[in-house]
Amino acid sequence: MDNYFGLRVRQARKNAGLTQAALAEKLNLDETTISRIENGTQTTSFSSMLHFSEALNVRFDYLICDYLEEEPEFCDALDAEIIDIIRPLPANYKRLIRDNIRNLIKEIPVRNVE
């Protein structure tokens, strides 16, 4: 069985300074489950993989494939500035900001601007 995901989880966990117990607590899992995933004796669902990436504060592609070092291209400097502002925040604040942005956008009248 390919254990790429488990090895990347272990690496990201150690880089974050977390023990298996601390990561298990963040994910509401058993420490044994974390150990089995890291060792490749247990697989996990796609949605659980997303939770791992959030808990470890790493990009999802880092956990499942060769990590892409290149930053995505932005439409303009304003997009880049917004990303730079939220990048250092913890995942729970990022989700809060995302949800607020979605709610704000619903309130903005849509105009066709070219």
N, C-alpha and C positions, 0 to 999 in steps of 0.2 A: 504494500500500500504506500502511495506517495504521501510523505509527511511534510510537504512544503509549508502548509498552513500552520501546523503545530510548531515547526522550527521558527517560523517568523513570529508567532505568538510569544514563544519563549524569549526570543531576542528583544522584541518590543517591550515585554514585561520587565526584563532585566534593565533595559535602557531607561524605563520609567521608574526604576527603583522599587518595583512592587514584588512582593512575595506571591507565591501561588495562592496563599490564603487571602491576601489583600485583593488580588484580582478576582478570586472566587466571590468574595463579599460584594465587590462592585457589580458583578454580573448575577448575583443571587444564585450561584452554583456551588456545588461541593468542591473542596480543594482537590479531591480525587479526580473529579471530572476534568479540572484544569490540567492535572498531571497526565491523564490519559490522552487528552487532546494534544498536549505538547509532545508526548512520546509517540503519537500516531496510532495508538490502540483504540481510539474512539474518534468518530467523525462528528460533525455538527452541521446544523442546517445553515442555509444561506442567511436567513434572518439573524441567527445567532452570530454568524461571522461579522455581520454589520455591527452588532452590539459589542463584539470584541474590538473592532476598530475604534468605536467611540470610547470605550472604556480605557483603551490604551493610547488614545489621542494620536492615532496614526491613520494615514490614508488607507482606504480599503484595498486598493491595488497593491499596496505594500505587503499585505497579508496573503494575497492570493496569487500574485504573479511577480515578475521582475518589476521592481519599483521604477517608476518613471521619474527621473531627477529633474526633468525640465518643468518649469512653471508653465501653467496654461497661459495662452495669449489672451490678453484682455482687450475689450473693445476700445477702451480709452483709459486715461490716467485716473479718472474718477472711480472706475471699477477696481483698479489696482489699489487705490487708496482705501476703499471700503474693505477689501480683503485684508490689507495690512492692519487695519484697525481691529478686526475681529479675530485674526489668526492666533494671537497669543491667549485668547480667552478659553476658559474651560468649556467642554462640550455642552454642559447644561446651559450656560449663558449663550452659546452659539445657537442652540435650539430655540431659546427664548427670543433672541433677535430675529431668527428666521421666521418664527410664528408671527411676531409683530410686523415684520415686513409684509408677509402675506396678507395680514389683516389691513394694513395701510393701503396696499395695492388694490384691494377690493373697494376701498372708498374713493379712489382716484378715478375721475371720469376719464374714459379712454378717448383719446383723440388720435386721428390718423396723421402723424407727423413724419415727414420724409426729409 
